[in-house]
């Protein structure tokens, strides 16, 4: 059975951190591994409804190209509603943790490769400093 996820529930979960419209839609798509794709034509009316109910507040910030961007964040009432939605969804699907997505695994692998590279550089640098110190001591 595929449990339907409402735009309201998805937005409340995506707004754990403030964000603007396209950013919120992208968060929803990413956290559901693409299974939920909320179009902007559905997103903005849902955001306005959440704002009307006092669950979300918004403010405008001038954009890089001069066009203002509207940011949204949860109010205290919205945080409580998000927690209730999360509990309801977890009750339906259980509290199982799913395996990380292929994208997450690729990002983690890249971060590990970078860490290995930095570690190797530091070790090489330490050896060079030790050798230079020994040479100067002779």
N, C-alpha and C positions, 0 to 999 in steps of 0.2 A: 504494500500500500504506500503510495506517495502522499505524504502529508503536505497539504498546501501551506505555503508560507505567505503571509500577507505582506503587502508593501510596508504597512505600519510596523510589523514585527521585524522585518529586515532592516528598516531604517533605524529603529530604536537600537538594534544591535550594532549597526555600523557607526552610530554616533557615540561610541565609547570615548572617542576623541572628536573635537570639533572638526567640521569639514564643510566644503562647498559642494554643490550639486553633483558635478561630474565625479568628484573625489568619492562621494558617498556611494554613487552607483558602481564605481570601480571597486570599492571595498566589498560591497555586497557580492559582486561577481567573483572576486578573488577568494573571499572566505567560504564561498559555496562551490569552489572549483568550477565556476561557470554554469552551475545548475540553475542559478537564479540570476536573471539579467533584467534589472529594473530599468526601463526606458525613462528618459527625462520627462516625457509626457505623462508618465505615471508618478514619477518621483516628486515633482514640484507640487502637484495638487495634494499629494500625501503629506509633504512637508508643511504646506499651508494649513491642512487640517490638524496636524500635530501641534502646530503653533497656536491655532485657534483654541485647542483644548488645554493649552498651557504646558504641554510636554516638551516643547522645543522653543528656543528663542533664537533670534537671528540678528545679525549686524552686517553692515556693508563695509568693504575695504576696497580702496581704489586699486584696480588691477594694473599690471605692467603696461598694458596698452591703453590705459585711461578709462576702460570700462570697469565699473565697480563689480565686485564679486561678493555675493551674499554667503556668509558663513552661518552654520547652524550648530547648536549644541543642545544637549539635554538640560532641562531644568531639574530641580530636585524631584518634582513630580514625574518627570520623564525618566529619571534614573530608576525610580520605583517601578514604573511601568515596564521598563526594559528588563529589570530583574524578574518581574512576574512573567513576561513573555518568554524569557530564557528558561525559567523553571517549567513552564507549560510545555515548551518544545522538548526539553530534556525528559520530561515525564512521558511524552509520546514516543521518543526514540531511544530512551534509555540513556545512561550516562557513559556509554562506550566512547572511547577515544578512537578516532579514525587515524589511519596511517597518514603521514604527511603527503601532500600532493607532489607530483613530479617536479613542479616549479619550485616548491619549497626545498626539496631534496637537492635540486641543481644549485640553488642559492647557498644552501648549507655547504655543499661540496666546494663551491667557489670560495667561500669564506675560509674553509679549512685549507685549501691550496694557498691562499694568501697568507694565512698564519704560518704555514710550513715555510713559505718563502721568506717571510720576515724573520722567523726563528733561525733559518739557515744563514741569513745575512748577519744576524746578531752574533751567532757562533763564529762565523768567519771573521767578523770584526774583532771579537774578543781574542781570537787566536793571533790576529795581526798585532793587536796591542801588546799581548804577552811577548811575542817575538821581538817587537821593537823595544820593549822594556829590557829584555835580556840582552839584546845587542848593545844598548846604551850602557848597560851595567858592566860589559866586558872591557 
